[in-house]
Amino acid sequence: MKRRDYPSINIFIQVNLMRLAKLLLLLSLNAFLVCAQSARADGLSDVQKRGILRVAVPQDFAPFGSVTPGLKLQGLDIDVAALIAKNMGVKLELVPVSSANRIAYLQTHKADLVISTLGKNAEREKVIAFSQPYSPYNNSVFGPAGIKVSGPADLAGKTIGVARGTFQDSQLTDTAPASATIKRYEDNNGMISAYLAGQVQLVGTGDFVAVALAGKAAGNKPQMKYIIQESACYVGLLKEEPALMASVNAALTQAKKDNALNGIVQKWLNVPLPGKLAKQLE
């Protein structure tokens, strides 16, 4: 008896086996995505379950954040972090960071929030979210009286120091002439030391950092040359965290209404919280 082949049946079986395999793969992927989404709790829920709010703060940026002789962190940003943690009803864990790595600490989940003189711009808004503002912070160019600078064009041929990754770094990179030299330092202490040692002629930094610098530069006190931009400080957090954002903003709104935030700003900056910031509740 001759063996008979059934090519049409074989093709039918193969086609349907391939369809079944694709269907099983699709179901597996869907199940994985559902599990991954359900396993990920939102940021506020994580903080509440942990009972601890981890906040990235400056350690070399007085009066916003610095270390006391007793190795304790102090400053405006530290007080704001404590205010928010208290409002949430959780303990506070301070995570010291530099300007260059503060956003990375947030993105790698080493911190829940960044409260570290963080300014808001279009580039940063692509990767993180921002709360309502909590403090004034103008960015300016400073230098000794003998150097005449009134705008970006006057930076030609000059050397300017900045802390790497700061708003001043990005702004001066965009606006300074090609003949200007921008020297980037890992933190503000490095920038300040460079100015005191005469390694840079000018610095781009926050107004309050320059005030502190003036106290150290007896014979070379920096004077403001021009304002790069009027700015403010914001709390930074990961995108797509509406519950955590609402909680942070609720704490800041309450602190603005009961004058607690104005007290913190007055304590550290010796100026009142500007009216336009006090009224900005979103």
N, C-alpha and C positions, 0 to 999 in steps of 0.2 A: 504494500500500500504506500503510495507516494505521499510525502510530507507536503502539506499545503501551507502557503504563506498568506498572511492577512495584513498587507501593508497599511490599508486604511485604518484598521483597528489599532495597529501599533502607533500610528501617527496620532490618532484620537487620544490614546492613553498618555503619550508623551506631552501633548499640548495641555491636557488637563492636569497632569502632574506639575507642570511648570506654573500653571495658574494657581494651583493649590499652594505651591511653595511661595509664590509672591504674596498670596493672601495671608499665609502664616507669618511672613516677614513683616507685612504691614501691621498685623495685629500685635506682633511683638514690639514694634516701634511705638505704637500707640500706647500700649501698656506701660512701656518704659517712661514715656513722656508724662503720663498720668501719675505714675509713682513719683517721678522727680518733682512734679509740681506740688503734689500733696505733701511730700517730705519737706519741702522748703517752707518754713514759717516766715511770716513777714517780720521786718526788723524790730518793730515795737514789741511784738509777741516774744521774740528772742530775748530782748532786754528784760521784759517782765518776768519771764521764766528764769532767767539767770539771776535777776535781782541786782544787776550791776550794769551801769551805763559806761561804756568805754569811750573816752573822748580824747582825740589827738589834739595836743596843745603845744604851743611854743615853749622852748626852754632857754632861748638866747635872744629874746626880743622884748626887753623891757620897754614900756610898762605893761605890755600885753602878756608876757610870760617870761619868767626868769627863775633862777635857782637861788635860794637864800643861803647864807653861810651854813645853816643847819640842814642843807640839801633838801629843802622843801620848795615845791613849785608855788609861785605866787604871781598875781597879775590880773589884768582885766579879763582875759580869756578864761583864766582858771575860775574866777568868780562867776562868770556867765555859765560855765560848765556846771558848777555846783548849783547854781540857781535852777537850771533845767533838770538836773538829776533829782533835786528836792521836789520839784513840781511833779515829776513822774513817780515819786515815791520809791526810788531805788538808790542804791549806793553808787558812788562815783569812783571810777578808776581812771586816773590820768595816764595818758600814753604820750610821752615826750617825742616830738618830731621836729624835723627841720623843714624849711620852706620847700626844699626839693622833693622830699618823700611824703609829705602830708597826704596828698591825694592817693598815692600808692597804698598807704596804710588803710585807707578807706576801701579801696578797690579789692584789696586782698583780705578784707574782713578782720584786720587787726584792730580796727576801731569802728564804732557805730556812728560816730559823728566826728567832724573836724571843726574845731573852734580854734583857729590859728591865724588870725588876721587875714582871712581868706576873702579876696575880692572876687567879684562876679564879672565874667566877660564871656563872649560868644564861644570861644574855644573850650573853656571849662564847662559851659552849659551843655556841651555835646556829650560829656562823660559823667557829670554829677549834677545833683539838684541843689538848690539853695533855699534857705529859709528867708524870712523877712530880715532886714538889716538890724543889727544890735549896737553898732558903734560907728562913729565917724572915723574916716581914715583917708587923708589926702596923700597922694603920691607926688613927690617933687624932686627936683634936682638941686643939690646943695654943694657949696664949695666956698673957699676962702674969699674974702672981700676983693682981693687983687685980681681975681679972674672974672672977666665980664662975660656973662652968659644971660641971655634973655629969652632964648627959645632953642629948639632943636638945631637950627642952622649954625648956631654959635658953638656947637659941640665939635665942629670940624677940627681935626688935629689934636683933640684932647682925649684923655684917658678917664673913663668913668667906671666906677666899681658898683656892682649890684650883687644881691644874693640870688643865686641860681634858682630859676623856676618861679620867681615872684612876678607880680604884675608889672613892676618897674622894668624887670628884665625883658619881658615881651614887648612892652611899649617902646623902650629905648632901642631895642633891636629893630623895630619897625620904622622909627622916626629919625634916629641919629644918622648923620652923613656917613658915607663909606669910609672917609678918612678918620672917623672917630674910632677909638679902641675901647671896647666894652670888656672889662675883666669880670668874670663871674666867680663868685666864692660860694662854698657849700652852705654857709650860713651867715647870719648878720655879724657875728663876732669876727669872722674872717674878713668881711668887707670893712668893718670898723677898724680893725688892726691895720689893714692895707692903707686906709686913709691916714691914720695916725703916723704910719711909717713913711708917708709920702710916696707910696707906690701907685696911687691913683690921685688925680687932681680933683675929681668930683665924685659924688655918689648919688645914685638914684635910690631913694628910699622913702619911707613914711615920715611924715612931719615929726611924729613923736620920737622916732628913733633918732632923728637929727638933733632934737632937743637934748636927748641923753648923750649923744656924741659930743655936743658942744661943751658939756661938762668935763669931758676928758681931753679935749683938744685946746689946751690953754692958749697956745700961740697960733693956732690955725683953726679957729672956730668956724664951723660951716654956716654960711648964710643961705637962705633960700634964693635960688636963681629964677626958677619958674615952676608953676604947678603943672605936672604931667596930666593929672586928672583928679577932679574931686571924686572921692570914692567912699565906700563904707565897708564894714566887715559883715560877713554872713556866716551862718552855720552851714557846712557842707555835709551832704548825705547822699547815699546811693539813689539812683533814679528808681522810679516805680515803687516807692515806699510811702504811700499816701497816709497811712496810719501814723508812722513815725514823724513824717513832716507835720501833720496836724498837731501832734503832741508837742513838738518843738515850738511851733508857731503859737500854740496856746500858752505855753510857758512865757514866751517873749512878750506876747500881747498883755498878759496879766502883769508882767514886770514893768511894762510901759505905763499901764493904767495906774498901778499903785506906787509908781515913782521909784521902784527898787532898781530898775535898770539905769535911770538917771543918776541915782546914788553911786552906782558902780563906775559909771563913766566919769562923774565928778571926782571920785576918789583917785582914779588912776591917770586921768588926762587933764584934770583941772579945768575942764570946760563942761557945760551942760550938754545933754543929749540934744542935738539939733531938732527943732520943731518938725521938720519934714520927715526925719527918721522916726520920731516919736509917734507920728500920725500914720506911718506906714505899717499896717498890721497884716499884710498878706505877702 
